[in-house]
Every structure is written in C-alpha cells, then in structure tokens.
Amino acid sequence: MKSKKKEIEAKFERAGIAQESTGMIKGYQKVVGCIMGKLTQEERDATAKQADEWNEEQPLAEVQAE
C-alpha cells in the first residue's frame, strides 16, 4: 500500500494550515481518520498485513525516518 503522507500534507495545505503548526497537531487525527475511512477493504487488509509484519520485524530505516 502506498503511503498516505502526501495526501495528509495536501489536505492541510489546502486548508492553509502550516506543517508542524499547532493547527496541524490539533487536526492531524481527524484528517488521518477521514483518509482511513475512505480506504477500500483491500487497502485495509494490506495495511493490517503490513502492520503485522512491522510488529514482528522493524520497518525499513527509510520508513522509520518518515
């Protein structure tokens, strides 16, 4: 599954909320919840599988850096 990071950032940008601002911190969970609610069942299954894999082993270093 592709990262939704860019989609999250774009949503804040369209709302005029700067990165790392208190507005972003306050609204982050809501934005993520909105995006997660739009995932297909296939995307949810892939995400759950990836989470299980990462819980067994550490994610790749470049993923951790994000």
HUBEL-V644333 format. One line per field, one symbol per residue. ss: DSSP state (a for helix, b for strand, c for the rest). phi: phi as a letter, one per 40 degrees, with the letter a starting at -180 (. if undefined). A space follows every 50 residues. Layout:
ss->???
phi->???
This chain:
ss->ccccaaaaaaaaaacccccccaaaaaaaaaaaaaaaacccaaaaaaaaaa aaaaaaccccaaaaac
phi->.cccdccccccccccgbcdgcccccccdcccccccccccccccccccccc ccccccbccddccccc
